[in-house]
């Protein structure tokens, strides 16, 4: 029950942070699918998914390894997204928000053991 509460609180905080960052940086919400990078985005995400699904059995040996698996996967995905946003959505500054969320995700994942012990 406490873990569910933790997930709900983090989701609400990230939603609020997204709205604050939009106002602070004047970010216009645009989609990569509305640019010429639509197919590149789709293929890139699929390739990353296949690579990481193939790597999953090697990381699934213990709890520490699976944490690193998720860190590598989300980092790769968000870096790919930030690069595409920077290249194709330059006027929206949306890549800044993606990079900030990437940094916050990294901090949260590196300290996930401490965060879960805090709730138990």
Secondary structure, 3 states (H helix, E strand, C coil): CHHHHHHHHHHHHHHHHHHHHHHHHCCCCCCHHHCCCHHHHHHHHHHHHHHHHHHHHHHCCCHHHHHHHHHHHHHHHHHHHHHHHHHHCHHHCHHHHHHHHHHHHHHHHHCHHHHHHHHC
